[in-house]
Amino acid sequence: MQNLEDLSAFKYSEAERERLFELQDECTVSWTNKAGWPVSMPHSFVWSEGKFWVHTTTNRLRVRALRARPQSCIVVSALGTELNAGMVTAKTMATVHDGDRDLVRWLLPLFLKRVGKGADEEAMKQQMTLLDTPARVVLEFDPVDFFSYNSQALRKSISSNGYDKWDG
């Protein structure tokens, strides 16, 4: 190892990426506004069927933007997980699901369990009452490509190349 110019070899494997999506419940969703500016917002998500699933309401500007320009991006950080550090970026195509009550009612319980809400039947019922509204939409983000950075692999490589003061 001569320098840190090219980090492309330090990627998550598909299994590590799947583990990250299992462990982490928050992502950053990015889209563009009508002026072409990139915009991002953190969201809790569900990873299922090889896709990211998010819910929101129709009055959010991101819903209108994603309908018009479905090219989007999801970033998931490993901070706070057992993977410790690193991240995955997914180039995605978004689909806005309006009025699909079955899809909303499929996603919301998964979402509530994932983020630690709805711990018992009564709590789940109360949360569903608050979230399951007519304006609720599901945003489906279908990955087109993944890019990742595995900082644990980089640390191991640095250490094995004799740079033993990197972490200290």
N, C-alpha and C positions, 0 to 999 in steps of 0.2 A: 504494500500500500504506500503510494507516494504522496497522495493528498486526498482531499475530500471534494474534488471537483465533480466527479461522476458517482452518484449514489444509486444508480439504476439497478445495481445488483442486489440491493437491500430491500427486498419486497416481501410482502406476506405471501405465503402459499395460499392456495384456494381454501384449504382446511383452516388455516389461521384467520383468513378473512371471514369465513363462516363463523368461527368462534367469536371474533370481534362483534359481528352483527348479532350474535346470540347474547353477548354480555352487555353491550352498550345499548341504551334506550334513547339516546339523543343524537340527532344529526343536524347538520346545517343544510338547508335547502336553498339553492341558488337558481335564479331565473333572470330574465332581462325585462326592463320596463319598455314602454313604447318608444322612449327616446334612445333605447339601446344600452342604457346603463345596467350593469350587473347589480342585482339586489339579493340579499341573503337573509334568512331568518332561521333561528334554531327551532326544531320541532322534535317532539317525541315521535318515535316510529315503530312500526312492526315490520320485521323482515319475514316474509312468507312467500312461498312459490317463486323464489328467486327475484322478488321485487320488494321495493320499499313502499310501505303504505302509511299514509298520513291522513289525518282528518282536520277539517276546518269548516268555516261557514262561507256561503256564497258572497258575503259582503266584503271579503278580503280582496285587496287589489291583486294579490298574487294569483288568485283563482282566475281572474280575467286575463292576466298576463300569460299564465300557463295554457289557457285555452288557445290564445292567439299564437304563442311561441312555445311549443312543448319541449324544445331543447332546453335541458336543465342539468343540474348537477347536485349530487348529494355528497357531503363530506362527513365521515365518521371518524372521530378521534378515539384512540385507545386509552387516553388519560382516564384514570379512575378505574381501570379494569385490570385484571391479572396480566394482561399483555403490556401494561405499564405505559408505553409510549409508542408513537407511530400513528399512522392514519391511512384511511382508504378514501379515495375519491372515485365516484362513479359518474361517468357521463350518462345521462338518462333522458328518456323520452317520457313526458308526463301525459297522463290521461286524467281528465277531471270527470268524475262520476257524479252526475246530478240526479237526484230523485231516486236513486237505487236504495230503497230502504233495507232490502235484504243485505246488501253489501255493507251499509252503515252498521246494521245489527250484527254482522259477522265481525267487523273490525273493532267496534267499541269494546266488547268484553276482552278481546286479546290485548288491546291497548291498555285498558284499565289494570289488568293483571300484570302487564309488563312494567308499568310505572308505579306499581304498589298501591293502587287504589282498588276499591271494591274487594276488600279482604274477606268479607263474608257476604252472604246473600243480600242482606239489607243494605249494606254499603254499596254493593253492585247495583241494586235497584235504584238507590238515590242518585248515584253517578249517571246511570243510564237516563234517568228522568231529566237531568241537567243537560246532558250532551245529545240525546237522540231527538233533535229538533228538525222541523221541515227544511231548514236552511243548511243542515249539515251535509257536507260533500266529502267524498273520499278522493284523495289524490294518490294515484298509482304512478310510481316511478320505475320504469323498466330499464335496467342497466344496458347500455350499449357497449361500454368498455370500462375497465377498472384500472386505476393507477394506485400504487400503494408505496408506503415507506415504512420499513421495519427497523426502528432505531435500536432494538435489542440485538438484531443481527449485526448492525453497524458497530455497536459497542463490543461485541465478541470479536469481530474482525480487527478492530483497532487494538484491542488487548492482545490478540494473538500475533499481531505485527510488532509487538514490543512497546507500544505506547501505554504503559501501565499507569500513567498519571491522568488519564483522560477523565475519569469519574471523580477524581479526588482533588 
